[in-house]
Amino acid sequence: MTTQHAPAHSPDGLRIQQIADRFEVYNSSGEFFGTYLVRTAAEKRVALLAQRAGHPVPR
């Protein structure tokens, strides 16, 4: 099983982790926010969570 870590686009430590064919979203405390089959869906979730937290998301 392949695991890859990719830094999320938010200053609050949200990250996208790829495990095999899925992408999981976690915060810096390890809290799980969801599993996605498409990376762009995971990136949209990270952007939404960062926006709700009041952090700007660079484009």
N, CA, C and O atoms as a Tripos MOL2 file, in Angstrom:
@<TRIPOS>MOLECULE
protein
  236   235    59     0     0
PROTEIN
NO_CHARGES

@<TRIPOS>ATOM
      1 N           0.8450   -1.1670    0.0000 N.3       1 MET1
      2 CA          0.0000    0.0000    0.0000 C.3       1 MET1
      3 C           0.8960    1.2380    0.0000 C.2       1 MET1
      4 O           1.8420    1.3320    0.7820 O.2       1 MET1
      5 N           0.5920    2.1700   -0.8720 N.am      2 THR2
      6 CA          1.3780    3.3890   -0.9980 C.3       2 THR2
      7 C           0.7320    4.5140   -0.2170 C.2       2 THR2
      8 O          -0.4730    4.7410   -0.3270 O.2       2 THR2
      9 N           1.5240    5.2170    0.5670 N.am      3 THR3
     10 CA          1.0420    6.3900    1.2860 C.3       3 THR3
     11 C           1.8890    7.5690    0.8880 C.2       3 THR3
     12 O           3.1170    7.5060    0.9380 O.2       3 THR3
     13 N           1.2370    8.6510    0.4910 N.am      4 GLN4
     14 CA          1.9370    9.8750    0.1290 C.3       4 GLN4
     15 C           1.3470   11.0190    0.9260 C.2       4 GLN4
     16 O           0.1320   11.0970    1.1080 O.2       4 GLN4
     17 N           2.2030   11.9050    1.4010 N.am      5 HIS5
     18 CA          1.7430   13.0950    2.1000 C.3       5 HIS5
     19 C           1.9240   14.2800    1.1760 C.2       5 HIS5
     20 O           2.9880   14.4580    0.5830 O.2       5 HIS5
     21 N           0.8980   15.0800    1.0540 N.am      6 ALA6
     22 CA          0.9790   16.2990    0.2500 C.3       6 ALA6
     23 C           0.5220   17.4550    1.1170 C.2       6 ALA6
     24 O          -0.5720   17.4030    1.6780 O.2       6 ALA6
     25 N           1.3210   18.4860    1.2410 N.am      7 PRO7
     26 CA          0.9080   19.6020    2.0810 C.3       7 PRO7
     27 C          -0.3460   20.2650    1.5290 C.2       7 PRO7
     28 O          -0.4820   20.4630    0.3210 O.2       7 PRO7
     29 N          -1.2410   20.5970    2.4160 N.am      8 ALA8
     30 CA         -2.4650   21.2810    2.0100 C.3       8 ALA8
     31 C          -2.1820   22.7560    1.7890 C.2       8 ALA8
     32 O          -1.1560   23.2800    2.2240 O.2       8 ALA8
     33 N          -3.0950   23.4090    1.1130 N.am      9 HIS9
     34 CA         -2.9240   24.8190    0.7970 C.3       9 HIS9
     35 C          -3.5620   25.6940    1.8670 C.2       9 HIS9
     36 O          -4.3590   26.5750    1.5450 O.2       9 HIS9
     37 N          -3.2280   25.4700    3.1190 N.am     10 SER10
     38 CA         -3.7650   26.3130    4.1760 C.3      10 SER10
     39 C          -2.7570   26.4270    5.3050 C.2      10 SER10
     40 O          -2.0250   25.4810    5.5930 O.2      10 SER10
     41 N          -2.7220   27.5850    5.9390 N.am     11 PRO11
     42 CA         -1.7520   27.8110    6.9980 C.3      11 PRO11
     43 C          -2.0820   27.0960    8.3050 C.2      11 PRO11
     44 O          -1.2470   27.0670    9.2090 O.2      11 PRO11
     45 N          -3.2710   26.5200    8.4270 N.am     12 ASP12
     46 CA         -3.6410   25.8830    9.6890 C.3      12 ASP12
     47 C          -3.3030   24.4020    9.7420 C.2      12 ASP12
     48 O          -3.7220   23.7090   10.6690 O.2      12 ASP12
     49 N          -2.5520   23.9020    8.7640 N.am     13 GLY13
     50 CA         -2.0400   22.5430    8.8350 C.3      13 GLY13
     51 C          -2.9360   21.4670    8.2630 C.2      13 GLY13
     52 O          -2.6560   20.2840    8.4620 O.2      13 GLY13
     53 N          -4.0040   21.8220    7.5590 N.am     14 LEU14
     54 CA         -4.8050   20.7910    6.9050 C.3      14 LEU14
     55 C          -3.9430   20.0890    5.8710 C.2      14 LEU14
     56 O          -3.1190   20.7200    5.2090 O.2      14 LEU14
     57 N          -4.1320   18.7800    5.7320 N.am     15 ARG15
     58 CA         -3.3230   18.0550    4.7570 C.3      15 ARG15
     59 C          -4.1590   16.9960    4.0580 C.2      15 ARG15
     60 O          -5.1680   16.5160    4.5740 O.2      15 ARG15
     61 N          -3.7030   16.6570    2.8800 N.am     16 ILE16
     62 CA         -4.3110   15.5810    2.1000 C.3      16 ILE16
     63 C          -3.3160   14.4330    2.0870 C.2      16 ILE16
     64 O          -2.1450   14.6140    1.7530 O.2      16 ILE16
     65 N          -3.7910   13.2590    2.4510 N.am     17 GLN17
     66 CA         -2.9360   12.0720    2.4720 C.3      17 GLN17
     67 C          -3.4990   11.0730    1.4710 C.2      17 GLN17
     68 O          -4.6800   10.7300    1.5300 O.2      17 GLN17
     69 N          -2.6590   10.6060    0.5530 N.am     18 GLN18
     70 CA         -3.0960    9.6050   -0.4180 C.3      18 GLN18
     71 C          -2.7530    8.2250    0.1040 C.2      18 GLN18
     72 O          -1.6090    7.9490    0.4670 O.2      18 GLN18
     73 N          -3.7560    7.3640    0.1370 N.am     19 ILE19
     74 CA         -3.5700    5.9730    0.5310 C.3      19 ILE19
     75 C          -4.1860    5.1300   -0.5790 C.2      19 ILE19
     76 O          -5.4030    5.1000   -0.7560 O.2      19 ILE19
     77 N          -3.3220    4.4510   -1.3160 N.am     20 ALA20
     78 CA         -3.7460    3.6420   -2.4750 C.3      20 ALA20
     79 C          -4.5320    4.5080   -3.4450 C.2      20 ALA20
     80 O          -3.9720    5.4300   -4.0370 O.2      20 ALA20
     81 N          -5.8230    4.2310   -3.6200 N.am     21 ASP21
     82 CA         -6.6200    4.9440   -4.6180 C.3      21 ASP21
     83 C          -7.5540    5.9870   -4.0160 C.2      21 ASP21
     84 O          -8.4960    6.4220   -4.6780 O.2      21 ASP21
     85 N          -7.3110    6.3920   -2.7790 N.am     22 ARG22
     86 CA         -8.1930    7.3810   -2.1540 C.3      22 ARG22
     87 C          -7.3790    8.4840   -1.4950 C.2      22 ARG22
     88 O          -6.1800    8.3330   -1.2580 O.2      22 ARG22
     89 N          -8.0390    9.5830   -1.2070 N.am     23 PHE23
     90 CA         -7.4030   10.7430   -0.5900 C.3      23 PHE23
     91 C          -8.1460   11.0590    0.7010 C.2      23 PHE23
     92 O          -9.3730   11.1520    0.7080 O.2      23 PHE23
     93 N          -7.4080   11.2230    1.7880 N.am     24 GLU24
     94 CA         -8.0100   11.5270    3.0800 C.3      24 GLU24
     95 C          -7.5480   12.8980    3.5390 C.2      24 GLU24
     96 O          -6.4040   13.2920    3.3110 O.2      24 GLU24
     97 N          -8.4510   13.6180    4.1890 N.am     25 VAL25
     98 CA         -8.1610   14.9630    4.6750 C.3      25 VAL25
     99 C          -8.0870   14.9220    6.2010 C.2      25 VAL25
    100 O          -8.9810   14.4020    6.8680 O.2      25 VAL25
    101 N          -6.9890   15.4900    6.7450 N.am     26 TYR26
    102 CA         -6.7500   15.5560    8.1860 C.3      26 TYR26
    103 C          -6.2970   16.9580    8.5610 C.2      26 TYR26
    104 O          -5.7560   17.6870    7.7290 O.2      26 TYR26
    105 N          -6.5230   17.3390    9.8340 N.am     27 ASN27
    106 CA         -5.9350   18.5890   10.3140 C.3      27 ASN27
    107 C          -4.6350   18.2790   11.0380 C.2      27 ASN27
    108 O          -4.2350   17.1190   11.1350 O.2      27 ASN27
    109 N          -3.9750   19.3140   11.5490 N.am     28 SER28
    110 CA         -2.6670   19.1210   12.1840 C.3      28 SER28
    111 C          -2.7450   18.2750   13.4510 C.2      28 SER28
    112 O          -1.7310   17.7280   13.8850 O.2      28 SER28
    113 N          -3.9330   18.1570   14.0550 N.am     29 SER29
    114 CA         -4.1120   17.3280   15.2460 C.3      29 SER29
    115 C          -4.4320   15.8780   14.8990 C.2      29 SER29
    116 O          -4.5820   15.0350   15.7830 O.2      29 SER29
    117 N          -4.5360   15.5990   13.5940 N.am     30 GLY30
    118 CA         -4.8480   14.2480   13.1630 C.3      30 GLY30
    119 C          -6.3350   13.9680   13.0490 C.2      30 GLY30
    120 O          -6.7270   12.8310   12.7890 O.2      30 GLY30
    121 N          -7.1790   14.9920   13.2420 N.am     31 GLU31
    122 CA         -8.6210   14.8080   13.1260 C.3      31 GLU31
    123 C          -8.9890   14.5450   11.6680 C.2      31 GLU31
    124 O          -8.5600   15.2660   10.7680 O.2      31 GLU31
    125 N          -9.7780   13.5190   11.4510 N.am     32 PHE32
    126 CA        -10.1650   13.0690   10.1160 C.3      32 PHE32
    127 C         -11.3660   13.8640    9.6250 C.2      32 PHE32
    128 O         -12.3340   14.0480   10.3630 O.2      32 PHE32
    129 N         -11.3090   14.3430    8.3640 N.am     33 PHE33
    130 CA        -12.4090   15.1210    7.8010 C.3      33 PHE33
    131 C         -13.0820   14.4520    6.6110 C.2      33 PHE33
    132 O         -14.0870   14.9760    6.1290 O.2      33 PHE33
    133 N         -12.5950   13.3420    6.1190 N.am     34 GLY34
    134 CA        -13.2760   12.6600    5.0240 C.3      34 GLY34
    135 C         -12.3470   11.9440    4.0680 C.2      34 GLY34
    136 O         -11.1450   12.2040    4.0150 O.2      34 GLY34
    137 N         -12.9470   11.0230    3.3060 N.am     35 THR35
    138 CA        -12.2430   10.2580    2.2800 C.3      35 THR35
    139 C         -12.8360   10.6100    0.9250 C.2      35 THR35
    140 O         -14.0540   10.7080    0.7770 O.2      35 THR35
    141 N         -11.9750   10.7990   -0.0520 N.am     36 TYR36
    142 CA        -12.4040   11.1910   -1.3950 C.3      36 TYR36
    143 C         -11.6910   10.3220   -2.4190 C.2      36 TYR36
    144 O         -10.5400    9.9330   -2.2190 O.2      36 TYR36
    145 N         -12.3720   10.0180   -3.5130 N.am     37 LEU37
    146 CA        -11.7790    9.2060   -4.5710 C.3      37 LEU37
    147 C         -11.0590   10.0540   -5.6050 C.2      37 LEU37
    148 O         -10.2600    9.5370   -6.3870 O.2      37 LEU37
    149 N         -11.3340   11.3470   -5.6150 N.am     38 VAL38
    150 CA        -10.7300   12.2640   -6.5740 C.3      38 VAL38
    151 C          -9.9820   13.3420   -5.7960 C.2      38 VAL38
    152 O         -10.5370   13.9340   -4.8700 O.2      38 VAL38
    153 N          -8.7340   13.6020   -6.1600 N.am     39 ARG39
    154 CA         -7.9260   14.5780   -5.4270 C.3      39 ARG39
    155 C          -8.5500   15.9720   -5.4340 C.2      39 ARG39
    156 O          -8.4830   16.6790   -4.4290 O.2      39 ARG39
    157 N          -9.1530   16.3760   -6.5470 N.am     40 THR40
    158 CA         -9.7450   17.7190   -6.5930 C.3      40 THR40
    159 C         -10.8750   17.8600   -5.5840 C.2      40 THR40
    160 O         -11.0810   18.9490   -5.0480 O.2      40 THR40
    161 N         -11.6070   16.7990   -5.3130 N.am     41 ALA41
    162 CA        -12.6540   16.8460   -4.2950 C.3      41 ALA41
    163 C         -12.0360   17.0480   -2.9130 C.2      41 ALA41
    164 O         -12.5620   17.8100   -2.1020 O.2      41 ALA41
    165 N         -10.9260   16.3710   -2.6450 N.am     42 ALA42
    166 CA        -10.2260   16.5510   -1.3680 C.3      42 ALA42
    167 C          -9.6880   17.9700   -1.2500 C.2      42 ALA42
    168 O          -9.7530   18.5680   -0.1760 O.2      42 ALA42
    169 N          -9.1520   18.5190   -2.3490 N.am     43 GLU43
    170 CA         -8.6320   19.8850   -2.3300 C.3      43 GLU43
    171 C          -9.7480   20.8970   -2.0810 C.2      43 GLU43
    172 O          -9.5360   21.8940   -1.3900 O.2      43 GLU43
    173 N         -10.9330   20.6500   -2.6370 N.am     44 LYS44
    174 CA        -12.0750   21.5430   -2.3920 C.3      44 LYS44
    175 C         -12.4800   21.4980   -0.9270 C.2      44 LYS44
    176 O         -12.8350   22.5260   -0.3500 O.2      44 LYS44
    177 N         -12.4290   20.3170   -0.3200 N.am     45 ARG45
    178 CA        -12.7690   20.1840    1.1060 C.3      45 ARG45
    179 C         -11.7640   20.9460    1.9660 C.2      45 ARG45
    180 O         -12.1510   21.6200    2.9200 O.2      45 ARG45
    181 N         -10.4800   20.8450    1.6360 N.am     46 VAL46
    182 CA         -9.4420   21.5780    2.3590 C.3      46 VAL46
    183 C          -9.6910   23.0780    2.2360 C.2      46 VAL46
    184 O          -9.5880   23.8050    3.2240 O.2      46 VAL46
    185 N         -10.0150   23.5440    1.0380 N.am     47 ALA47
    186 CA        -10.2780   24.9680    0.8280 C.3      47 ALA47
    187 C         -11.4800   25.4210    1.6420 C.2      47 ALA47
    188 O         -11.4480   26.4950    2.2420 O.2      47 ALA47
    189 N         -12.5380   24.6220    1.6740 N.am     48 LEU48
    190 CA        -13.7280   24.9640    2.4420 C.3      48 LEU48
    191 C         -13.4240   25.0160    3.9350 C.2      48 LEU48
    192 O         -13.8440   25.9500    4.6170 O.2      48 LEU48
    193 N         -12.7030   24.0290    4.4460 N.am     49 LEU49
    194 CA        -12.3530   24.0140    5.8690 C.3      49 LEU49
    195 C         -11.4710   25.2040    6.2340 C.2      49 LEU49
    196 O         -11.6520   25.8090    7.2900 O.2      49 LEU49
    197 N         -10.5220   25.5410    5.3720 N.am     50 ALA50
    198 CA         -9.6500   26.6890    5.6290 C.3      50 ALA50
    199 C         -10.4520   27.9800    5.6070 C.2      50 ALA50
    200 O         -10.2190   28.8750    6.4200 O.2      50 ALA50
    201 N         -11.3980   28.0800    4.6780 N.am     51 GLN51
    202 CA        -12.2410   29.2760    4.5900 C.3      51 GLN51
    203 C         -13.0890   29.4140    5.8490 C.2      51 GLN51
    204 O         -13.2090   30.5120    6.3940 O.2      51 GLN51
    205 N         -13.6700   28.3320    6.3110 N.am     52 ARG52
    206 CA        -14.4790   28.3630    7.5350 C.3      52 ARG52
    207 C         -13.6440   28.7520    8.7470 C.2      52 ARG52
    208 O         -14.1390   29.3850    9.6790 O.2      52 ARG52
    209 N         -12.3660   28.3660    8.7240 N.am     53 ALA53
    210 CA        -11.4730   28.6970    9.8390 C.3      53 ALA53
    211 C         -10.9600   30.1300    9.7340 C.2      53 ALA53
    212 O         -10.2780   30.6170   10.6360 O.2      53 ALA53
    213 N         -11.2890   30.8050    8.6320 N.am     54 GLY54
    214 CA        -10.8740   32.1930    8.4620 C.3      54 GLY54
    215 C          -9.4970   32.3670    7.8750 C.2      54 GLY54
    216 O          -8.9020   33.4380    7.9940 O.2      54 GLY54
    217 N          -8.9770   31.3270    7.2420 N.am     55 HIS55
    218 CA         -7.6550   31.3970    6.6230 C.3      55 HIS55
    219 C          -7.8090   31.5460    5.1160 C.2      55 HIS55
    220 O          -8.5850   30.8100    4.5060 O.2      55 HIS55
    221 N          -7.0910   32.4800    4.5030 N.am     56 PRO56
    222 CA         -7.1590   32.6010    3.0430 C.3      56 PRO56
    223 C          -6.5020   31.3970    2.3740 C.2      56 PRO56
    224 O          -5.5220   30.8550    2.8830 O.2      56 PRO56
    225 N          -7.0380   30.9890    1.2480 N.am     57 VAL57
    226 CA         -6.4940   29.8560    0.5040 C.3      57 VAL57
    227 C          -5.8420   30.3910   -0.7580 C.2      57 VAL57
    228 O          -6.5350   30.9320   -1.6200 O.2      57 VAL57
    229 N          -4.5140   30.2530   -0.8930 N.am     58 PRO58
    230 CA         -3.8470   30.7400   -2.1010 C.3      58 PRO58
    231 C          -4.2720   29.9410   -3.3230 C.2      58 PRO58
    232 O          -4.5740   28.7520   -3.2200 O.2      58 PRO58
    233 N          -4.2950   30.5790   -4.4540 N.am     59 ARG59
    234 CA         -4.6740   29.9220   -5.7170 C.3      59 ARG59
    235 C          -3.5050   29.9100   -6.6430 C.2      59 ARG59
    236 O          -3.6080   29.4050   -7.7600 O.2      59 ARG59
@<TRIPOS>BOND
     1     1     2 1
     2     2     3 1
     3     3     4 2
     4     3     5 am
     5     5     6 1
     6     6     7 1
     7     7     8 2
     8     7     9 am
     9     9    10 1
    10    10    11 1
    11    11    12 2
    12    11    13 am
    13    13    14 1
    14    14    15 1
    15    15    16 2
    16    15    17 am
    17    17    18 1
    18    18    19 1
    19    19    20 2
    20    19    21 am
    21    21    22 1
    22    22    23 1
    23    23    24 2
    24    23    25 am
    25    25    26 1
    26    26    27 1
    27    27    28 2
    28    27    29 am
    29    29    30 1
    30    30    31 1
    31    31    32 2
    32    31    33 am
    33    33    34 1
    34    34    35 1
    35    35    36 2
    36    35    37 am
    37    37    38 1
    38    38    39 1
    39    39    40 2
    40    39    41 am
    41    41    42 1
    42    42    43 1
    43    43    44 2
    44    43    45 am
    45    45    46 1
    46    46    47 1
    47    47    48 2
    48    47    49 am
    49    49    50 1
    50    50    51 1
    51    51    52 2
    52    51    53 am
    53    53    54 1
    54    54    55 1
    55    55    56 2
    56    55    57 am
    57    57    58 1
    58    58    59 1
    59    59    60 2
    60    59    61 am
    61    61    62 1
    62    62    63 1
    63    63    64 2
    64    63    65 am
    65    65    66 1
    66    66    67 1
    67    67    68 2
    68    67    69 am
    69    69    70 1
    70    70    71 1
    71    71    72 2
    72    71    73 am
    73    73    74 1
    74    74    75 1
    75    75    76 2
    76    75    77 am
    77    77    78 1
    78    78    79 1
    79    79    80 2
    80    79    81 am
    81    81    82 1
    82    82    83 1
    83    83    84 2
    84    83    85 am
    85    85    86 1
    86    86    87 1
    87    87    88 2
    88    87    89 am
    89    89    90 1
    90    90    91 1
    91    91    92 2
    92    91    93 am
    93    93    94 1
    94    94    95 1
    95    95    96 2
    96    95    97 am
    97    97    98 1
    98    98    99 1
    99    99   100 2
   100    99   101 am
   101   101   102 1
   102   102   103 1
   103   103   104 2
   104   103   105 am
   105   105   106 1
   106   106   107 1
   107   107   108 2
   108   107   109 am
   109   109   110 1
   110   110   111 1
   111   111   112 2
   112   111   113 am
   113   113   114 1
   114   114   115 1
   115   115   116 2
   116   115   117 am
   117   117   118 1
   118   118   119 1
   119   119   120 2
   120   119   121 am
   121   121   122 1
   122   122   123 1
   123   123   124 2
   124   123   125 am
   125   125   126 1
   126   126   127 1
   127   127   128 2
   128   127   129 am
   129   129   130 1
   130   130   131 1
   131   131   132 2
   132   131   133 am
   133   133   134 1
   134   134   135 1
   135   135   136 2
   136   135   137 am
   137   137   138 1
   138   138   139 1
   139   139   140 2
   140   139   141 am
   141   141   142 1
   142   142   143 1
   143   143   144 2
   144   143   145 am
   145   145   146 1
   146   146   147 1
   147   147   148 2
   148   147   149 am
   149   149   150 1
   150   150   151 1
   151   151   152 2
   152   151   153 am
   153   153   154 1
   154   154   155 1
   155   155   156 2
   156   155   157 am
   157   157   158 1
   158   158   159 1
   159   159   160 2
   160   159   161 am
   161   161   162 1
   162   162   163 1
   163   163   164 2
   164   163   165 am
   165   165   166 1
   166   166   167 1
   167   167   168 2
   168   167   169 am
   169   169   170 1
   170   170   171 1
   171   171   172 2
   172   171   173 am
   173   173   174 1
   174   174   175 1
   175   175   176 2
   176   175   177 am
   177   177   178 1
   178   178   179 1
   179   179   180 2
   180   179   181 am
   181   181   182 1
   182   182   183 1
   183   183   184 2
   184   183   185 am
   185   185   186 1
   186   186   187 1
   187   187   188 2
   188   187   189 am
   189   189   190 1
   190   190   191 1
   191   191   192 2
   192   191   193 am
   193   193   194 1
   194   194   195 1
   195   195   196 2
   196   195   197 am
   197   197   198 1
   198   198   199 1
   199   199   200 2
   200   199   201 am
   201   201   202 1
   202   202   203 1
   203   203   204 2
   204   203   205 am
   205   205   206 1
   206   206   207 1
   207   207   208 2
   208   207   209 am
   209   209   210 1
   210   210   211 1
   211   211   212 2
   212   211   213 am
   213   213   214 1
   214   214   215 1
   215   215   216 2
   216   215   217 am
   217   217   218 1
   218   218   219 1
   219   219   220 2
   220   219   221 am
   221   221   222 1
   222   222   223 1
   223   223   224 2
   224   223   225 am
   225   225   226 1
   226   226   227 1
   227   227   228 2
   228   227   229 am
   229   229   230 1
   230   230   231 1
   231   231   232 2
   232   231   233 am
   233   233   234 1
   234   234   235 1
   235   235   236 2
@<TRIPOS>SUBSTRUCTURE
     1 MET1         2 RESIDUE 1 A MET
     2 THR2         6 RESIDUE 1 A THR
     3 THR3        10 RESIDUE 1 A THR
     4 GLN4        14 RESIDUE 1 A GLN
     5 HIS5        18 RESIDUE 1 A HIS
     6 ALA6        22 RESIDUE 1 A ALA
     7 PRO7        26 RESIDUE 1 A PRO
     8 ALA8        30 RESIDUE 1 A ALA
     9 HIS9        34 RESIDUE 1 A HIS
    10 SER10       38 RESIDUE 1 A SER
    11 PRO11       42 RESIDUE 1 A PRO
    12 ASP12       46 RESIDUE 1 A ASP
    13 GLY13       50 RESIDUE 1 A GLY
    14 LEU14       54 RESIDUE 1 A LEU
    15 ARG15       58 RESIDUE 1 A ARG
    16 ILE16       62 RESIDUE 1 A ILE
    17 GLN17       66 RESIDUE 1 A GLN
    18 GLN18       70 RESIDUE 1 A GLN
    19 ILE19       74 RESIDUE 1 A ILE
    20 ALA20       78 RESIDUE 1 A ALA
    21 ASP21       82 RESIDUE 1 A ASP
    22 ARG22       86 RESIDUE 1 A ARG
    23 PHE23       90 RESIDUE 1 A PHE
    24 GLU24       94 RESIDUE 1 A GLU
    25 VAL25       98 RESIDUE 1 A VAL
    26 TYR26      102 RESIDUE 1 A TYR
    27 ASN27      106 RESIDUE 1 A ASN
    28 SER28      110 RESIDUE 1 A SER
    29 SER29      114 RESIDUE 1 A SER
    30 GLY30      118 RESIDUE 1 A GLY
    31 GLU31      122 RESIDUE 1 A GLU
    32 PHE32      126 RESIDUE 1 A PHE
    33 PHE33      130 RESIDUE 1 A PHE
    34 GLY34      134 RESIDUE 1 A GLY
    35 THR35      138 RESIDUE 1 A THR
    36 TYR36      142 RESIDUE 1 A TYR
    37 LEU37      146 RESIDUE 1 A LEU
    38 VAL38      150 RESIDUE 1 A VAL
    39 ARG39      154 RESIDUE 1 A ARG
    40 THR40      158 RESIDUE 1 A THR
    41 ALA41      162 RESIDUE 1 A ALA
    42 ALA42      166 RESIDUE 1 A ALA
    43 GLU43      170 RESIDUE 1 A GLU
    44 LYS44      174 RESIDUE 1 A LYS
    45 ARG45      178 RESIDUE 1 A ARG
    46 VAL46      182 RESIDUE 1 A VAL
    47 ALA47      186 RESIDUE 1 A ALA
    48 LEU48      190 RESIDUE 1 A LEU
    49 LEU49      194 RESIDUE 1 A LEU
    50 ALA50      198 RESIDUE 1 A ALA
    51 GLN51      202 RESIDUE 1 A GLN
    52 ARG52      206 RESIDUE 1 A ARG
    53 ALA53      210 RESIDUE 1 A ALA
    54 GLY54      214 RESIDUE 1 A GLY
    55 HIS55      218 RESIDUE 1 A HIS
    56 PRO56      222 RESIDUE 1 A PRO
    57 VAL57      226 RESIDUE 1 A VAL
    58 PRO58      230 RESIDUE 1 A PRO
    59 ARG59      234 RESIDUE 1 A ARG
